[in-house]
């Protein structure tokens, strides 16, 4: 029992607390003889359990807190069975292995390879490429992190620890931004070296129409992907018993500004499609010489990075995202890099934007709709600012058969 709890209760005896609690319980219709007292003398608060009222292994708990000789709160609720707690801990342990032992380590390997191949293919690309996209990624990541400060504060961190955490996260973001930049340079060079052009430059003929087409394709594919995702979850729920719960660190209510949440869609779309599609696919093609396997390997690495979401069993997301990731790979091979970035950004923006719309207030509803249409605005602005004389049939990536 902490000092603050002792002071709040005024050093009440167990008998005093039982007497006060009995009055509340009787008023709410509980029968005292059926309740079991789980609190010992000297412990803070008071807890009863009612074994007669249960949901599976979960029993009804009646929790009391006291302040200055009176009842401060009465909170009835069902306990969490120990078997469930153990299951979640075991699943979280598996998710940590997948995330840090699989995703993080193998992504680091891809980052090292990006450094090597950005140098080896420098004759086919330019180190000016990717600067803007890397800066957008960095800015979106920093804003997203700062937006989570209320969650970190709720964890009881001191100002010093909070500042240290923010500084450390900024360093990690800087390293990730550099990795993405080098992956952009290396990926562009590796594709162009074999005569393919999945990422046309602004100076190339037809760039404006290519971006506009990519935006249209992105919206079409995003809706297709949402449908595929729904079907996958339907199947997984009925085959391996997939279920999900909420998480405080992913709730828009725990952010400084909820309306900024969908900016993370741009971070994910740019960063992940760069590393695992533009660079990852071509890198794997040099090793396995098979396009499908070359798409599958970076997709699995990417999928393993999503296992810490509160969706169980944790293998659910790798299964789901293996299919989604292969479709992202198809989009890039069919339509090009900008199209798959649009598809990813729009896919995430729809999910995140709708979470704002469902919050119900005018600001967040308007913000949610804005983030959903923002990719269309970006695509149209790029198209309008591209000189008209360049509007010839746009350059696109040849069909995947050419790549085999």
N, C-alpha and C positions, 0 to 999 in steps of 0.2 A: 504494500500500500504506500503510495507516494505521499510526501508531506502536504502537497496541495489538496489531495483527496481527504486527508485527515482533517485539515483545516476547514474544508468545505462541509464535512459531515459533523464537525464539532465533537469528534470522539464519541459518537453515539455507540451504545452497546448493541449487541446482536438482538437482544430481546426488544429494545426500543424500535429497531428497524423492522422487526417482524410484526410488531403491533401496528405500526403505521402502514406497512404493506398489506396487512390483512384487511384493513378498512377499504383500501383501493380495490383489492382483488374481490372482495365480497360485493362491492358496488358494481363491478363489471360482470358479476355472475359466476365467478370461479368458485369451486368447492375446495376449501382449504385441505380437507383430509386426503384429497387425490393428488396434491402437489408435493414434490420432494424438494427440500431445501438443499441447495448445493454450495452454499456459502458458509464458511467457518467464521468463528469469532475472531475479530481483528482484521478481517479482509474488507476491502472497500466495496460499497454497493451491496446488492442482494440479488441472488438468482434462484428462481424456482424452475423446475422442469415438470411437465405434465406428460407422462408416458402414455396416457390414454388418448392423447391427441398427437398423432404422428403422421408424417408423409414418408412412407418407406422407413428408412433408418433415421430420419430426421425428426427429433422431438421438439415439442413446443417449449420455448424458453420464455420466462417472464423476468425481465431485468429491471431493477430499481437503482436509482442513485438518490443521494440525500444531500441536503444542504441546510445547515443551521437548525437541525432538529426537525426538519420537515422533508417530505418527499419532493425531490427536484424533478425526476422524470420516471416514467413507467413505459417500458419498451417491450411489447410482446413480439416474438419472432421465432422462427424455426432454426434449430441448430444445424451446423454443417457436419454431416457424418464424417468420422475419421477416415473411412475408406475413400470418400470423395477427396478429402484433403491430401491423402497419400497419393491418389491417382494424379491430381493436378501437379503435385510436386515432382512425381516421376516423369510426367509429360513435359514439364518445364525443363527438367534436367536433359531430356532428349532434345528439346528445342535448342537449348544452349549449345549442345554438341553440334547440332546441324548448322547453327548460325555461326559459331566461332570456329569450329573445326572444319566445316565445309565451306560455307559462303565466304566468311572473312578471309580465311587462308587462301582459298583458290582465287578470290578477287585480287588479293595482294599479288599472287603469281601473275595474273593478267596485267596488273599494273606495271610490274617489272618488265614483262614482255612488250608492253606499250612503249616503254622508254627505248627499248632495243630497236623495235621496228619503226618508231618515229625517226630514228637516225638512219636505219638501213633504207628506208623508202623516201628520204627527204628529196630525192631528185624528181619524185612524182607528185609531190604535194608542196604545201607551203606552211611554215610555222606561224603564219598570220591566221591560218584557218582555225576555227574553234575558239578564238579568244572571246567573242561575244557570247556564245553559248555557255562557255565555262563561267563567265562573269554572271550570267543569268542564274546558273546553277548555284554559284556561291551566294549571291544575294538572296535567292529564295530559301536556301538552307539556313542562312544566318537569321533571316526574318522569322522563319518557322521555329527556330530554337528560342529566340527571344520571346516569341509568343507563348512559350511553354513555361515561362518563369513562375507564374502562380502555382503550377504543379510542383516545381522544385521547392518553392517557399513552404508549401503545405507539408513537405517532408521534414520540416524542421531544420533546414540547413542554415547555418550562420551566414552573415553577409560575406565574410571572407571565403567560406566554402562555396557559396553561390558564385562569387566572382571568379574563383579558381575553376569551377566547373564550366562557366561560360568561356573562360580563356582557353581551357583545354578543348572544348568543343569547337571553338573557332580554329584552333590549330588542326584538328581532325578534318574540319570542313575545307581548310586550305589545302591539305594533302589530297583529299578526295577531288577537289576542283582541279588540281594539277594532274591527277590521274586521268580525269575525264578529258582535259585538254590534250594530253599526250595520246589518249585513245582516239580522239577525233583526228589528230594529225596522222597517227599510224594507220587507222582504219581507212581514211581517205587515200593515203598513199598506197596501201596494199591492194585496194580495189582497182585503183587507176593503173597500177603496175600491170595488171592482167587485162587491161583494156575495158573495164567496166566503170560506170559512173553513177553510183547510187546516191551521191550527194553533190548535185550540180552547184556551181558557184554563181553568185549574183551577176557576174560579168558574162556568163555563158548564154547563148541564144535560148529564148523561151523560158527563162528562169521564173518570171512572174506567173505565167500560166502553169508552170510546174508546181509552184507553191500553192496556187489556187486549187489545182487538182488534188494536191496532197491534203489540203484542208477538207475538201469534200469527201475524199476517200477516208480520212481520219474519222469524220462523224459517222459515215456509213459503217465502218468497221467497229467503232466504239459501241454502237447499238447492237451489232452482231455479237460482240464479245460479252456484253451484258446478258444477252440471251443465253449464250453458251455457259457463262458462269452460273446462271440460275439453274440450268439443266444439270450442270455438274454437281452443285450443292444438293439438288433434289436426289440425284443418284447416290451421292455419298452419304446422305442422311439415312437412306434406306438400305445401304450395303454395309458400311462400317460404323454406322451410328454417329455420324458427325453432329456436333452441337456447338453452340457458341454462347458467349456471355459478354457483358460489357466490361470495359477497362477504363479506369479513371484517367490514365495518361493518354487516352485517345478520345476523350470526351471534349466536345467544343465548349462545354460549360466551364472547363478548367483552363481555358486559354485567356490571355489578356484581351485579345480581340478575336472573337469567334469568326468574324467575317474575313479574316486573313487566312484561315485554315486551308482553303483550296490552293494557295500559292505553292503548297507542297506537291501538287500535281505536276507543276512545271519542273520542280527539282527531280522528281522521280522519272518523268518522261524523258528529259534530256539526259540525265545521268545514266539511267539503266539501259536505255536504248543505245547509247554510245558504247558503253563497256561490253554489254552482252549481245548486241546485235551488230552494229557497224563494225566494231573491232573483233568481238568474240567469235562471230561466225567465220570471218575470213581467217582469223588466227587458227581456228580448229580445222579449217579446210586444208591448211598446210600440213596438219598432222594426220588426219584420218582420211582425207581424199574422198569424202562422201558428204554431200550437202546435208542430208537429213541428220546424220550423226553430228556433223559440225554445228547444226542448229540445236540439237538435243543437249549436248554437253554444256554450253554456256547457259541454256535455259534451266537445266537442273541446278547449276550453281546459283543462278538468280532466284530460283524458287526456294532454295534452302534458306535464303535471307529473310523469308517471310514467316518463319515458324514460331516467332515469339508473340504473334497475335493470339488473343484468347479464343481460339477455335480448336476444338478437340475431336478426335485425337490429332496430335500435331502433324501427322503425316498428311492430313487433309489438304493443307495449303500447297505443299509440294506437288501433290497429285493434280490439284486444280490448276496451279500455275504452270505445270509442265505443258498442259494443253493450251492455256492462254499464251504462254511464251512461244510455243511452236507457231501459233497463229500470228503473233507479233513478227516472228521470223519470216513467215510467208508474206506478210505485208511489206516488210523491207525488201525482200527479194523481188516482189512483184511491182511495188510502187516506189521504192526508194526510202532513204533514211528520213527525210523530212516528213513523209507520210506516216511512218511508224511512230515518230515523235508526236505528231498530231494525234494519232490514234490513241497512244498511251496517255497523253495529257488530257484529251477529251474524256476517255474512259474514267480516269481518276476524278476529273472535274465534275462529271455527272454524279458520281457517288458522293463526293465531298460537298458539292453544291446543293444536292438534294438534302443532305444532313442539315444544312443551314436553313433551307426552305422549311423543313419540318420543325424548326425551332419556333416558328410561328410569328415572330415579331417582324415589323416592316423592314428594318435595316438588314437583318440577316436574310430575309426572303429575297430582298432586292440584290444583296451581295451574292447569294447563291445563284440567281439567274444570270448575273453579270459574269461570274466565273465560268458558267456553262457556255456562254456565247463569246467569251473572250478569244478563244482560238479562231473563231470565224472572223472576228475583227482583225486579229493579227494577220491572218492569211490574206484578207482583202486589202489591208493597208500595204502589205508587201507587194501585192499584185499591182495596185494603183501607182505605187512609187517606182515600179520597174519601167524603164523607158519603153515607149510603144514600139520603137524600131526593133526591139529584141523579141517581140511577140511572134515568134515562129513556133512550129511544132516543138514542144518541149522535149528535153532529153530525159529519158527514164531508164531504169534498170531493166535489162533484158529478162525474159522469163527464166525461171529457175533451171529449166532444162539446159540452158547455155552454161550454167555454172557447174554442172556435174562432170 
